[in-house]
Amino acid sequence: MPGSLLRPSDVAQHLNIPTSTLRRWSYYFADYLPSRTQDAEGGAARTHRRYSDADVRVLVEVKHLLAKGLTY
């Protein structure tokens, strides 16, 4: 779905990586991920990370480059 925001578990499954790896990549490559967060239900102070299609494209490239032997 264009324009939809994906949950971390969905992105990790798409990339075939553990969610812990996705969290690490999200931390290290945050400057390249225009991802957004959404408030938890009820307007609580916690937020939930969501990934856009552009974020997924960046993460696919990250996976590709790491597989070629590049490092963080």
HELIX and SHEET records of a PDB file:
HELIX    1   1 PRO A    8  LEU A   15  1                                   8    
HELIX    2   2 THR A   19  TYR A   28  1                                  10    
HELIX    3   3 ALA A   30  TYR A   32  5                                   3    
HELIX    4   4 GLU A   41  GLY A   43  5                                   3    
HELIX    5   5 ASP A   53  ALA A   67  1                                  15    
SHEET    1   A 2 ARG A  36  ASP A  39  0                                        
SHEET    2   A 2 THR A  47  ARG A  50 -1                                        
END                                                                             
